[in-house]
Amino acid sequence: MSDNKYAIVGAGLVGSLLSVILAKKGYSTEVWERRSDMRKAGFQGGRSINLALSNRGLRALELIGLGEKVMELCIPMYGREVHDENGDTRFMQYGKDGEAINSISRGGLNELLLTEADKYDNIKLHFDQRCEDINFHTNEISFLDQNEHLEKKKYNIIFGTDGAFSAVRQAMIKSDRFDFEFRQNYLAHSYKELSIPPTAEGGWKINKNALHIWPRKSFMLIALPNLDGSFTCTLFLAYHGEVSFDKLKTKEAVLAFFKTYFPDVVPLMPNLADEFFENPTPALATIKLGPWFIPNKCALVGDAAHPIVPFYGQGMNAGFEDCTYLNMLINEHGENWEHIFPEYYKLRKPNGDAVGDLALMNFIEMRDLVADPVFILKNKIDKKLAQLFPDQWVTQYAMVTFSDTPYSEAMRLGLEHQDILQKIVTAEKDIEKQLESDALKTILSKYIL
Ligand SMILES: Cc1cc2nc3c(=O)[nH]c(=O)nc-3n(C[C@H](O)[C@H](O)[C@H](O)COP(=O)(O)OP(=O)(O)OC[C@H]3O[C@@H](n4cnc5c(N)ncnc54)[C@H](O)[C@@H]3O)c2cc1C
């Protein structure tokens, strides 16, 4: 057992996972959460209902023995099912046969992690306690409960896992202990969550093993399956402009918009107009900041350190991977936080920045490029290269989603790949006809050898 006292601020996905990782090492940890216990009060929305869990997230959950249990809560999605304006669909497989990303309920996963945390005597969970401020001279955190009662608690080590609008980060910024770098970029788009209910028999109205996309160039609708037969849909649309949330102020306008751009979806969504006005239109931002720590006192983990837009389905996965790295560093250096925090930052910061950029790039791919014939051709060649030359070529999507290649490396290699794919489609005019031919390997080999 350690003499240090640890605090984790935020019992969301990343904070609850981190608490179990620390507890397994014998560290006494108190976890402070602003909201009520979702296992009693129910899951309070505000973020997406479901999420795509992929390799990096699963590896971290395996560290605390939850890998198999989590998979029972998942629906595998083997590819994108792209819906055009005529209602025709095209399936684009993500990886090799059997490779999938996994749709999981945010509330279900968070509850599972909290229940796991409850099993450890050295974890104390506090709910309805909001971190207001931190004095980094004394490492005292001020918490406010529901009755506006203020309590101060002192810890040796503090982890800020309180999400994109982190109060811990805010306290770090205003602390006089160091200079802070902070760049934020708000998207002109927001999102609206909607749903496709199950069939009368409790089944799924569209293919349940796909992530559905209705790309419409500057905006898009997506849908991920839930275990109860429903789909959670998200409309990503600009706040302002010709086609925008600004123009959707009445139920009639919403229905007319959907009938124009997503006619095949309208019969699937009986509650469309009501849901549209019940759900919020939150802001989406990428924030690049640093450092993520105060030496020997405090570190940011997950969205608190690297808030990103949701288009690569990697925010939670990246936050869980932060925990994998912390676990590794603790294994190497014990409780030497003076050493661990700078090392953690050095290893993770370039990847936090890279996954933010990857997510922004994937927005353009999802809403626009997946319907573009040249992109579709390049995508097919990309996959063929990965099949024919597995030791030399891995698609960027596979690097990000099915491997633990650092995000910064996936970014660099993906850009190199794009140059090569462009050269191939420019030089090999009839490549599309050759995709299934025996000559393909010889044609492509000269571009990668
Ligand atoms: C629409 C959308 C879709 C997404 N889809 C995916 C996806 O498919 N795959 C994926 O990997 N990621 C996805 N993400 C990103 C993912 O939601 C986040 O990366 C993830 O939730 C980050 O987890 P976290 O624990 O760091 O932060 P959060 O989940 O935000 O948790 C922070 C916790 O801290 C608490 N808290 C906040 N402030 C305080 C305070 N002052 N005091 C005490 N407690 C506090 C909050 O109540 C919350 O419980 C998506 C995000 C959005 C918005």
The ligand as an SDF file (V2000), in Angstrom:
LIG
                    3D

 53 58  0  0  0  0  0  0  0  0999 V2000
  -21.5070   12.9440  -30.5630 C   0  0  0  0  0  0  0  0  0  0  0  0
  -20.2840   12.2750  -30.0330 C   0  0  0  0  0  0  0  0  0  0  0  0
  -19.9650   10.9980  -30.4720 C   0  0  0  0  0  0  0  0  0  0  0  0
  -18.8170   10.3580  -30.0180 C   0  0  0  0  0  0  0  0  0  0  0  0
  -18.5120    9.1140  -30.4950 N   0  0  0  0  0  0  0  0  0  0  0  0
  -17.3830    8.4890  -30.0800 C   0  0  0  0  0  0  0  0  0  0  0  0
  -17.0530    7.1830  -30.5460 C   0  0  0  0  0  0  0  0  0  0  0  0
  -17.7800    6.6000  -31.3620 O   0  0  0  0  0  0  0  0  0  0  0  0
  -15.9080    6.5980  -30.0900 N   0  0  0  0  0  0  0  0  0  0  0  0
  -15.0660    7.2190  -29.2140 C   0  0  0  0  0  0  0  0  0  0  0  0
  -14.0300    6.6490  -28.8590 O   0  0  0  0  0  0  0  0  0  0  0  0
  -15.3690    8.4600  -28.7420 N   0  0  0  0  0  0  0  0  0  0  0  0
  -16.4890    9.1040  -29.1440 C   0  0  0  0  0  0  0  0  0  0  0  0
  -16.8070   10.3360  -28.6540 N   0  0  0  0  0  0  0  0  0  0  0  0
  -15.8650   10.9790  -27.7210 C   0  0  0  0  0  0  0  0  0  0  0  0
  -16.0970   10.5000  -26.2910 C   0  0  0  0  0  0  0  0  0  0  0  0
  -17.4250   10.7930  -25.9130 O   0  0  0  0  0  0  0  0  0  0  0  0
  -15.1370   11.1890  -25.3530 C   0  0  0  0  0  0  0  0  0  0  0  0
  -13.8300   11.1510  -25.8690 O   0  0  0  0  0  0  0  0  0  0  0  0
  -15.1540   10.4840  -23.9830 C   0  0  0  0  0  0  0  0  0  0  0  0
  -16.4420   10.6150  -23.4060 O   0  0  0  0  0  0  0  0  0  0  0  0
  -14.0970   11.0900  -23.0820 C   0  0  0  0  0  0  0  0  0  0  0  0
  -14.1930   10.5120  -21.8210 O   0  0  0  0  0  0  0  0  0  0  0  0
  -13.7370   11.3170  -20.5310 P   0  0  0  0  0  0  0  0  0  0  0  0
  -13.9810   10.4020  -19.3990 O   0  0  0  0  0  0  0  0  0  0  0  0
  -12.3850   11.8760  -20.7670 O   0  0  0  0  0  0  0  0  0  0  0  0
  -14.7310   12.5670  -20.4750 O   0  0  0  0  0  0  0  0  0  0  0  0
  -16.3000   12.5600  -20.2230 P   0  0  0  0  0  0  0  0  0  0  0  0
  -16.9120   11.3650  -20.8200 O   0  0  0  0  0  0  0  0  0  0  0  0
  -16.7820   13.8920  -20.6660 O   0  0  0  0  0  0  0  0  0  0  0  0
  -16.4290   12.4300  -18.6460 O   0  0  0  0  0  0  0  0  0  0  0  0
  -16.0910   13.4910  -17.7960 C   0  0  0  0  0  0  0  0  0  0  0  0
  -16.7620   13.2590  -16.4500 C   0  0  0  0  0  0  0  0  0  0  0  0
  -16.3530   14.2970  -15.5790 O   0  0  0  0  0  0  0  0  0  0  0  0
  -17.4960   14.8430  -14.9230 C   0  0  0  0  0  0  0  0  0  0  0  0
  -17.1890   16.2360  -14.6050 N   0  0  0  0  0  0  0  0  0  0  0  0
  -17.1190   17.2870  -15.4600 C   0  0  0  0  0  0  0  0  0  0  0  0
  -16.7990   18.4150  -14.8040 N   0  0  0  0  0  0  0  0  0  0  0  0
  -16.6560   18.0770  -13.4940 C   0  0  0  0  0  0  0  0  0  0  0  0
  -16.3250   18.8050  -12.3290 C   0  0  0  0  0  0  0  0  0  0  0  0
  -16.1070   20.1290  -12.3560 N   0  0  0  0  0  0  0  0  0  0  0  0
  -16.2610   18.1490  -11.1420 N   0  0  0  0  0  0  0  0  0  0  0  0
  -16.5000   16.8050  -11.0770 C   0  0  0  0  0  0  0  0  0  0  0  0
  -16.8350   16.0620  -12.1540 N   0  0  0  0  0  0  0  0  0  0  0  0
  -16.8980   16.6950  -13.3640 C   0  0  0  0  0  0  0  0  0  0  0  0
  -18.6210   14.6880  -15.9230 C   0  0  0  0  0  0  0  0  0  0  0  0
  -19.8920   14.7280  -15.2990 O   0  0  0  0  0  0  0  0  0  0  0  0
  -18.2890   13.3370  -16.5370 C   0  0  0  0  0  0  0  0  0  0  0  0
  -18.8400   12.2800  -15.7910 O   0  0  0  0  0  0  0  0  0  0  0  0
  -17.9650   10.9970  -29.0860 C   0  0  0  0  0  0  0  0  0  0  0  0
  -18.2980   12.2760  -28.6110 C   0  0  0  0  0  0  0  0  0  0  0  0
  -19.4450   12.9050  -29.0810 C   0  0  0  0  0  0  0  0  0  0  0  0
  -19.7690   14.2780  -28.5710 C   0  0  0  0  0  0  0  0  0  0  0  0
  1  2  1  0
  2  3  1  0
  2 52  2  0
  3  4  2  0
  4  5  1  0
  4 50  1  0
  5  6  2  0
  6  7  1  0
  6 13  1  0
  7  8  2  0
  7  9  1  0
  9 10  1  0
 10 11  2  0
 10 12  1  0
 12 13  2  0
 13 14  1  0
 14 15  1  0
 14 50  1  0
 15 16  1  0
 16 17  1  0
 16 18  1  0
 18 19  1  0
 18 20  1  0
 20 21  1  0
 20 22  1  0
 22 23  1  0
 23 24  1  0
 24 25  2  0
 24 26  1  0
 24 27  1  0
 27 28  1  0
 28 29  2  0
 28 30  1  0
 28 31  1  0
 31 32  1  0
 32 33  1  0
 33 34  1  0
 33 48  1  0
 34 35  1  0
 35 36  1  0
 35 46  1  0
 36 37  1  0
 36 45  1  0
 37 38  2  0
 38 39  1  0
 39 40  1  0
 39 45  2  0
 40 41  1  0
 40 42  2  0
 42 43  1  0
 43 44  2  0
 44 45  1  0
 46 47  1  0
 46 48  1  0
 48 49  1  0
 50 51  2  0
 51 52  1  0
 52 53  1  0
M  END
$$$$
